[in-house]
Amino acid sequence: MPRWLQLTLAVGGPIAALVMIGLGFWQLARLDERRATNGAILARRELAPLDLNADLDLDPAVSQYRLAVARGFYDRSGEVFWRNQEYGGQPGMHIVTPLRLEGRGEAVLVDRGWLPLTGPMAVDAAAYPAPEGLIEVTGLIVVPPTRTATLSPFDPVPAEGEAPLQAWFWLDPAQIERQLGYALLPVVLAAEAMDPDDLPRAGLDVALDEGPHLGYAVQWFSFAAITVAGMVAYVWTARRRGSRSPAR
């Protein structure tokens, strides 16, 4: 083996192994963060439900994943759909209806659940109308992701006098309220499913699994061990061959 290649392996091998070990510990740190987040979510769910009709200072970062209850009237004319949502691998959209809160000037977007696509960009929402009259909704407070990257798809909010946008990439209350004409709370209420086997299906509940971090950590530690073992095997084999070479 050329001298330069021996030096490359001698220097690069340990560095590669250390990098892999570092990535393994990074994944373990991510696992700890995931477990801590899951614990915080479970702790929040044990708290008494928030009353969204009360005059409270609703902080999305603190209230996310808490149970809540809201009373009011659905505004069917303001109903929108959340695009690119799937359930069990089947494409669809979530049907989202503003609930005008009783005794307040604001409303809250209620995610009533998932519906399958009946066309390229259509769902059979007419078959599942929002209930009329005063209604109480119980669900989970969520803060859906909003557009942060320039290359991400965007929702062109209609100007005054234009037809409202019905299908949205991002369920952003600050944007949607611009076409409603009244204020929205800065969160979405994911309604509990009335019947888990019927449509629309509740689909915004957060998964409390630990993710792939432990498996990734094991992979990186395994790669590091293979690298070290390969280097040791090479050195041991090279020395054995050197010791068996006939003297000149």
KOLKE-571574 format. One record per residue (C-alpha): residue in one letter; residue number from 1; x, y, z. Coordinates in steps of 0.001 Angstrom, whole numbers. Each point is the difference from the previous one (the first is absolute). Last residue first. Example, Ala and Ser with C-alpha at 12.3 -4.5 7.8 and 13.67 -1.06 7.14 Angstrom:
BEGIN
S, 2, 13670, -1060, 7140
A, 1, -1370, -3440, 660
END
This chain:
BEGIN
R, 248, 17035, -9848, 2351
A, 247, -2118, -1312, 2837
P, 246, -3001, -2036, -1002
S, 245, -3413, 1646, 692
R, 244, -1825, -1806, 2776
S, 243, 348, 2852, 2511
G, 242, -1245, 2522, -2549
R, 241, -3026, -2125, -873
R, 240, -887, -274, 3664
R, 239, 492, 3731, 447
A, 238, -2302, 825, -2922
T, 237, -2681, -2388, 1272
W, 236, 35, 1551, 3489
V, 235, -88, 3549, -1404
Y, 234, -2874, -855, -2355
A, 233, -1989, -1812, 2675
V, 232, 433, 2903, 2397
M, 231, -1169, 2488, -2664
G, 230, -2994, -2172, -912
A, 229, -981, -381, 3640
V, 228, 159, 3772, 478
T, 227, -2178, 613, -3054
I, 226, -2453, -2751, 940
A, 225, -298, 1424, 3521
A, 224, -651, 3491, -1380
F, 223, -2648, -1345, -2394
S, 222, -1643, -1847, 2887
F, 221, -9, 3137, 2161
W, 220, -1633, 1875, -2886
Q, 219, -2613, -2713, -527
V, 218, -817, -263, 3707
A, 217, -518, 3772, 136
Y, 216, -2276, -137, -3060
G, 215, -2138, -2696, 1646
L, 214, -267, 2043, 3183
H, 213, -951, 3135, -1955
P, 212, -2725, -1562, -2170
G, 211, -2957, 1620, 1784
E, 210, -785, -273, 3680
D, 209, -3746, -348, -494
L, 208, -2472, 2544, 1338
A, 207, -1758, 761, -3283
V, 206, -1875, 3295, 59
D, 205, -3757, 9, -547
L, 204, -865, 1998, -3111
G, 203, -1961, -2708, -1816
A, 202, -3589, -210, 1160
R, 201, -1939, -1875, -2643
P, 200, -2793, 1754, -1905
L, 199, -1415, -2533, -458
D, 198, -1026, -3032, 2033
D, 197, 1852, -2783, 1819
P, 196, 1337, 2221, 2803
D, 195, -3552, 1353, 656
M, 194, -279, 3447, 1596
A, 193, 3671, 581, -695
E, 192, 1533, 2560, 2327
A, 191, 371, 3394, -1603
A, 190, 3449, 1336, -847
L, 189, -248, 3587, 1269
V, 188, 2360, 2221, -1962
V, 187, 2085, 2757, 1567
P, 186, 616, 3741, -356
L, 185, -3657, 841, 841
L, 184, -1742, 1459, -3006
A, 183, -1147, 3570, -590
Y, 182, -2817, 960, -2353
G, 181, -268, 902, -3683
L, 180, 462, -3544, -1268
Q, 179, 2532, 629, -2780
R, 178, 2715, 1438, 2230
E, 177, -880, -2541, 2706
I, 176, 1584, -2706, -2151
Q, 175, 3447, 1590, 88
A, 174, 347, 429, 3764
P, 173, -1746, -3350, 540
D, 172, 2664, -1846, -2046
L, 171, -1093, -3433, -1166
W, 170, 2639, -211, -2695
F, 169, -543, -1555, -3439
W, 168, -3505, 1448, -153
A, 167, -3062, -1007, -2037
Q, 166, -2922, 2454, 138
L, 165, 1458, 3358, -1012
P, 164, -2710, 2643, 187
A, 163, -1329, 1544, -3234
E, 162, 1347, 3478, -628
G, 161, -1596, 3190, 1330
E, 160, 2844, 795, 2381
A, 159, 3167, -1740, -1143
P, 158, 285, -3744, 118
V, 157, 2743, -1579, 2143
P, 156, 2385, -1780, -2343
D, 155, 968, -3131, 1985
F, 154, 3632, -976, -380
P, 153, 1907, -3097, -1033
S, 152, 3457, -237, 1610
L, 151, 2967, 1496, -1880
T, 150, 218, 3047, 2264
A, 149, 19, -2076, 3160
T, 148, -2014, 911, 3114
R, 147, -3590, -885, -901
T, 146, -2002, -911, 3068
P, 145, -90, -3171, 2067
P, 144, -3251, -786, 1815
V, 143, -374, 1213, 3606
V, 142, -2212, -2522, 1745
I, 141, -2591, 167, 2766
L, 140, -1696, -3361, 472
G, 139, -3737, -442, -51
T, 138, -3392, 638, 1508
V, 137, -2650, 1866, -1958
E, 136, -3203, 1400, 1484
I, 135, -2747, 991, -2420
L, 134, -2455, 2864, -392
G, 133, -1946, -380, -3201
E, 132, 847, -1925, -3139
P, 131, 2307, -2993, -273
A, 130, 2789, 165, -2593
P, 129, -922, -1735, -3231
Y, 128, 1348, -3476, -799
A, 127, -1461, -1032, -3366
A, 126, 659, 3474, -1394
A, 125, 3716, -480, 754
D, 124, 383, -2660, -2684
V, 123, 3662, 733, -657
A, 122, 1642, 1696, -2979
M, 121, 3460, 813, -1337
P, 120, 812, -2751, -2506
G, 119, -3379, -1639, 599
T, 118, -1917, -1788, 2769
L, 117, 2834, 457, 2478
P, 116, -498, -1656, 3354
L, 115, -1253, 2050, 2982
W, 114, 1959, 753, 3166
G, 113, -1252, 1660, 3149
R, 112, -2099, 2781, 1513
D, 111, 2982, 2322, 338
V, 110, -1604, 2862, 1872
L, 109, 1353, 3474, -720
V, 108, -773, 2250, 2944
A, 107, -2146, 3115, -47
E, 106, 361, 3435, 1530
G, 105, -2548, 2565, 1104
R, 104, -872, -1842, 3177
G, 103, -3163, -958, 1842
E, 102, -486, -3223, -1915
L, 101, 3044, -780, -2126
R, 100, -521, 64, -3750
L, 99, 1274, -3446, -1021
P, 98, 1940, 116, -3272
T, 97, -175, -3241, -2019
V, 96, 2929, -2146, -1131
I, 95, -468, -3095, -2178
H, 94, 3263, -1900, -227
M, 93, 1091, -1151, -3431
G, 92, 603, -3341, -1675
P, 91, 2571, -2472, -1196
Q, 90, -146, -3636, 1206
G, 89, 3073, -1380, 1792
G, 88, -1971, -830, 3146
Y, 87, -1201, 3583, 143
E, 86, 1577, 2655, -2143
Q, 85, 131, 3778, -23
N, 84, 1176, 1959, -3033
R, 83, -2373, 2962, 346
W, 82, -1738, 1499, 3000
F, 81, -3523, 975, -1010
V, 80, -1979, 3134, 749
E, 79, -3393, 868, 1509
G, 78, -797, 3715, 296
S, 77, -3556, -254, -1333
R, 76, -678, -2853, 2420
D, 75, 503, 2267, 2999
Y, 74, -508, -2411, 2882
F, 73, -1666, 1458, 3080
G, 72, 1500, 68, 3470
R, 71, 1347, -1890, 2943
A, 70, 3644, -1031, 367
V, 69, 1736, -2664, 2080
A, 68, 3701, -615, 295
L, 67, 2463, -2832, 489
R, 66, 3618, 1076, -37
Y, 65, 2285, -948, -2863
Q, 64, 1202, 3595, -493
S, 63, -966, 2315, 2860
V, 62, 3491, 1170, 953
A, 61, 1416, 764, -3455
P, 60, -3380, 1250, -1245
D, 59, -350, 2559, 2840
L, 58, -3706, 647, 577
D, 57, -491, 2962, 2316
L, 56, -3412, -881, 1340
D, 55, -3447, 1588, -177
A, 54, -1973, -3212, 277
N, 53, -1700, -1477, -3060
L, 52, 3079, -2098, -722
D, 51, -487, -1888, 3263
L, 50, 3197, -1964, 495
P, 49, -370, -3651, 925
A, 48, 1300, -989, 3459
L, 47, 3592, -1195, -95
E, 46, 869, -3659, -627
R, 45, 470, 726, -3671
R, 44, 2754, 2449, 852
A, 43, 1944, -2724, 1828
L, 42, -275, -2312, -2998
I, 41, 1366, 2726, -2247
A, 40, 2865, 745, 2402
G, 39, 941, -3677, 169
N, 38, -46, -273, -3782
T, 37, 2285, 3025, -239
A, 36, 2416, -1484, 2548
R, 35, 37, -3301, -1875
R, 34, 706, 1773, -3284
E, 33, 2804, 2037, 1595
D, 32, 1560, -3158, 1435
L, 31, -199, -1641, -3431
R, 30, 1650, 3032, -1593
A, 29, 2834, -361, 2515
L, 28, 312, -3671, -960
Q, 27, 173, 1072, -3638
W, 26, 2812, 2401, 835
F, 25, 1799, -2814, 1861
G, 24, -69, -2089, -3180
L, 23, 1110, 2939, -2126
G, 22, 3006, 477, 2297
I, 21, 873, -3699, -296
M, 20, -176, 310, -3785
V, 19, 2270, 3060, 54
L, 18, 2468, -1809, 2261
A, 17, 83, -3004, -2359
A, 16, 579, 2234, -3014
I, 15, 2852, 1780, 1769
P, 14, 1539, -3321, 1018
G, 13, -113, -1278, -3609
G, 12, 1114, 3235, -1660
V, 11, 3415, 224, 1623
A, 10, 1286, -3591, -334
L, 9, -2027, -560, -3171
T, 8, 1468, 3079, -1668
L, 7, 3495, -871, 1216
Q, 6, -256, -3492, -1481
L, 5, -1307, 1469, -3238
W, 4, 2943, 2405, -202
R, 3, 2470, -2844, 561
P, 2, -1364, -2060, -2852
M, 1, -1416, -3441, 887
END
